[in-house]
Amino acid sequence: MVDADRAGRTVLQATARFHHPAHAAEWAAPAVDDDLTAVIDVLLRGLGAR
């Protein structure tokens, strides 16, 4: 069973680089789209139904 609070915090921490304004300078990096896709793939696999 997934602990929803823990899962939510984990998703927020894993994705902060992609939405927190403190990281805005990183958004122009050439690999940022690939990095975001990789994070989303891992999160979706980890949160998927079992």
C-alpha positions, 0 to 999 in steps of 0.5 A: 500500500502506498502512503499518500503523504509520503508519495506526495512529498517524494513527487514534489522533491523529485520534480522541484527542479522543474517547477520551483523558480529558484531553479529557473536558470536550469530550465534553459539547459539542453538536457532539461527536457530529457531529464524531466522525461526520465523523472516522469517515467520513474515516478509513473512506474513507481506509483503505478498499480501493482 
